[in-house]
Amino acid sequence: MATTSGYARTVRIWRRGTQADQAQVIFEVVADHVEAGCNIERTVVPPRLWFVDQVDAFNSATHRDWLAIRPREP
């Protein structure tokens, strides 16, 4: 999925050997925003995920301290 700007609209968990478009979506922005992004802060234990919603060229919303977990069974 892409935004109207052509950048990534979703952050996904991708596993090697699988199709990227089938990867699980863990963060998504609306189509008219510029892009979605994710960073990992490794300066703390445990590492933190930062999700970024780039609204336009000058504005963004940062979502931090989210908990992303992987269930033991689907």
Number of C-alpha atoms within 10 A of each C-alpha: 12 17 17 14 13 11 15 18 25 21 20 17 11 14 11 6 6 9 9 12 10 11 13 13 13 12 17 18 20 15 19 13 21 22 25 24 19 17 11 11 13 10 8 7 7 8 11 17 17 15 21 20 22 18 17 12 8 6 10 15 11 12 13 15 11 10 7 9 7 6 6 5 4 4
